[in-house]
Amino acid sequence: MSDETLPLLTIAIPTFNRAGYLELNLTRLGDEYESIADGILEIIVSDNHSADDTPGVVARAIERGLPIRYIRNTIDIGSDANIAQCFNEACGHYVQIMGDDDLYVHGTLAYLLERLKRDDYGVVCLRPFGYENDPEREFPGGRGDVRIFDDLGEFLAAIGPFITFISACVINRRIQSEIDARQFCGSNLVQVHLVVYAALLAKRNVYLTDYILACKRANSGGYDFSEVFVERLGRILDSYRPAGLAAQAINRFETRMLTSYHPFNLLRQRLARQGDLHATYGRFAARFGQRPLFRFWVAPIITLPRPLALAWGAGATLIGRIVVGDFRRGLHFAWNRLRRVGVRS
């Protein structure tokens, strides 16, 4: 295929034994596809040798007209390798590696495609919200805008933790066409390499602050939060310093993470009584030990006795969300949680 005949966007979905979620995802994509011109979108499902009805789900979606290229691995190659395979197999100018349990908000896929036609970006970040049961009822509402960045540090600080969320980042495949994503396996953060490198290569990146994705809450795990999102993520960012990722850009991004993202996840850890607090503190201190924001804002959630840590973590999470402009989404989540509790009682 020539560049002119390639799809504008590939949505590549790695999946493993989650046929129910995948069916919801593909059904929503089918609804969105009705308003999209032929040839502009490619959909890949990379099945990691599922033992459930995943092949049947894909077959039924193809029968309904979705342009799916189905890849079924002969063995379980692991989540990192499956994500890398999605990127390597994509033919589109842009690729979105999309979680099988995530959904487009109605009408937003066409909106994204129109934005992709307008300019050449390194990364297009899509703003998500979390849902537990009903994405329509739990939609936070409000309107966003289009924020275009020529400065990489400002872009990373704006999107914060979304750099780690595979569904949220639409990556320019063409400008890194020679990359083999398999080289990044083993970090649990294959997508971060792809996002950072594309953002570095491009002249501009964009953040769409309308809520575009509905993402199932608490539907992944099996890793240590501080190991992946402090230690490993820090090493990945540092590895791009020789390629031009400035120390100031890394600092701005990590300040955003310390302000809001890390307090929330440490609060969850203390609430669930999970993890080794000594190891967690060690990883944070090794990366951020000299920063006052860590010592006086984040560290108390790890080191204080549990009742005080929970109170401190709740306050830090609330204030942090206000500071980064994410208070509305958090308030909406809390309201839906209280409403469900009321219904059950």
N, C-alpha and C positions, 0 to 999 in steps of 0.2 A: 504494500500500500504506500502511496505517496502521502506527504503531510496533509495535502488537501482532502484526502479521502478518509483520513483517520478520524475517529470520534473525538469530540471536544473533551468529553469527560468519561472516565472509567470509574464506576462504583464497584469496588472489589470487596467481597464479603468473605472473610475467613470464618469457618463454622465447624463445630464439633459437638454432635449429640444434643443439639438444641433446635430440633425441628419445629417446635411450637413457636419459639421466638422468630425463627427464620421465616416461617409462614406469615407472621404479622408484618415483618419487614418487607417481604416481597409483595404482599397484598397492597401495602401502602405505596411501594414503588410502582406497582401496576396502576394505581389511581393517578399518581403523578405523571406517569408516562403517557397518559391519554392526551395531554396538552403539549407534548414535546415532538418536534419534527423527527422523522426517521433519520438514522445515521449519526445523530449528534451524541448519543449515549450508548455506552457499552456497559453491561453488567456481568461481572464474574462472580461465581460462587466457588470458593475453594474449600472443598469438604475434606476434613482431616480423617477420613475413613470412619465416618459416623456409623453407629450400629442401630440408629433409629430410622424414622421415616424421612430423613433428609433427601434422599434421591427422589422419593415420591413428591415431596413438597416442590422441589425444583422442576420436576417434569410437569406438574400441574401449572406452575407459573409460566413455563414456556408455552404450554398449550393455550394459555390466556393471552399470549402475544408478547411477553417480555423478552427482550433480546439478551438472553443469558448464555454465557459460555460456562459450562459446568466442568470443573476439574475435581476429580475424586482421587485422592491419594490412596495408594495401595496399603499404606501403613500410617499410623499416627506419627507425623514428623515433628510434633511439638508446636506450640502456639507461635513462637518467634519465627520458625521456619515457614509456617503457614502464612504469616503476615508478609514475610519477605517474598514468598512465592506470589502473593497477590500483587505486590508492586512490580516484580519482574515480568509478570504476564500481561500487565496492563498495556493497552495500545493507545489509550487516549492521550491527548496533550496534557491533561490534568488527571490525577488519580486521587480518589478518596477511598481509603481503606476503612470500610464501615463495619462497625460492630453488628453482629447478627440480631442483637436485641434493641437496636436503635431505630428510630423512625423519623422521617421528614415531617415537619409540620405541614399541614395541607397548603399547597400552592407555592411552597418555598423552593422546590427543586427547579421549577421553571425560572424563578427569580434568580437563583444561583447561576444557571446557565446563561442568562442574559448578562449578568455581571462578568462572567468569564469571557464572553464575546467582546467586551469593551476594551480590554487592555491585556497586557501580558504581565502576570504577577508571579512571584516565586511561591508564595503561600497565600491561600485564602482561608481565613479562620472563620468557622461558623459557630455562632453562639448557641450552646445547648442549655437545656434545663432538665432536671431529673424528675422522673415520675415513678410512682410505686404501683398504681393500679390502672388509672384511666388518664392517658395523656391529654385528652381534650378537657376534662374537668380540672386537671392539675396544671393547665397552661397558665403561666404567670401574667400574661397580657403585657400591655405596653408596646411602645414603638421604639425601634432603634434607628441607627443610621449606618452610613458607609464611612469607615475610617481608613484612609490610605496613608501608609507610612513610607517615607524615604529613609528613615533612620531605623536600623535594625534593633537597637537597644530600646527605642520607644515601642516598637512592635512587640518585642518579647515581653516587655513590662505590661503592655496592654492585655495580651492574651493570657499571660501567666500560666496556670496549670493546664490550659487547653493544649499547650505544646506536647503534653504527654498523652492526650486523648485521641486515639486513632480516628474516630469519626469526625472530629471537629476540624481537622486540617486537610484541606484540598491542596495537593502538592503538584507543582509543575514537574511533570515527568520528562518533558522534552529537553529541558536545560540540564538534566542529569541522566541522559539516556544511556550513558555508559556504565552507570552504577549497578553493581550486583548487590542487592539488599541483603543477600545471605551472609555477607561479611560482618553484619551487625548483630547476628544472632548471639544469644547468650546473655543479653543485658535486660531482658523484659521490656526494652524501650527501643526496638528497631525503628519505630516511626519517628522518634526524636532525631535520630541521625538524618533521616530523609527530610524532615521539616527544616532543621537548622541549615543543612547544606543548600537546599533550594532557596531559603530566605537570604543566605549569604550571597548566592550567585545572582539573584535578581536585583533590579534597581528599585523595585517597590513591592510591598506586601499589603494585604488588606484584611481588615477585620469587619465582618458584617454583624452588627450588634442587635439586629432583630433576632428573636428566638427562632431558630431554624430547625433544630434537632430536639426530639424528645428521647431521653436516654433512660433506660431502666436502672433504677438505683440498686446499689449493693448487690450487683449480679456478677461480680468477678472477685477474685482474691487468690489466696494460695501463695502470697509473697509477704515479705516484711516491708512495711511502708517506708521506714527510714533507710533501709538498705537500698531500695529501688529509687525512691524519690529524693533522697539526700545524697547518699554515697555514689550510686551509679550515675544518677543524672548529673551530679557535679563533675564526675570524670568525663562524661560525654561532652559537656559544655567546654571544659578545659581543653579537650582534644582538638577543638576547632579554633583555638587561639592562633596557631600558625597559619590557618586559612583566612584569618581576618576577623574573627569574633573578638571584639575588644573586651578588655577586662571591665570597662564601664558598662557595657551591654549586659554582661553576665551579672554584675552587681545589681543593676536595676531589676533584672528578672528575679534574682534571688530575694531582693527586698520585697517584691510583690508576693512571693511565696511565703516569706516569713510573716508578712502582715496579715494574711488571711488564710491561705491554703494549709499551711502547716499547723496553725492553732486548731483548725477544725478537725484535721485528721488525728492530731494528738488527743484532742478531746474524745473522739470516737474510740481511740485506743484505751484511754483510761476508763471510759464508760463500760467497755466490754471486758476490762481486766485482761487484755491481751498483750503479748509481746514482752520482751525483756527490757525493762526500763533502763537498766544500766547500759545495755548495748545501744539502745535508742539514744540515750544522752551522749554516749561516746561518739556516735556517728554525727549527731548535730554539732557537738563541740569541736570535732575535728574539722568540720567545714565552716562553721560560723562562730567559733568560740570567741573571737575578738570583736564581734559586732554587738554593740549595745542592744540592738533590736532583738537579738537572740537571748542575751543574758537577762534582760528585764521584761521581755514580752512573751517569749516562747518557752524558755527554760523552766519557769515556774510550773507549767502544765506537766512537765516530766518529773520535777523534783519535789513538789509540795505533797503533803499527805493527801490521799485521794479526795476527801470532801472539799478541801481548799483548792486542789488542782482542778476539780470539776467546775467550781465557781469561777476560778480564774480563766479556765479555758472557754467557758460559755461567754464571759465578758469579752475576752480577746476575739473570739469568733464574731460576736455581734459588732464590735467596733471595727474589726477588720473588714467585714463585709460592707459597712457603711463607707469606709475609706476608699475601697476599690469599686464602689458603685454597684454592689451586688446585693444590697439590702432587700430590695423588692422580691427577688427570687427566694431568698431565705425566709422572708416573712410569709410568702405564699406557701412554701413547703411546710412551715410550722402550722399554719392555719389548716391545711389539708390533713396533717397528722392529728391535730386536735379534733377535727371533724370526724375522722374515722374512729378515734377513741370514743367519742360521744355516741356514735352509731352503735358500736359494739356494747357499750354499757347500757 
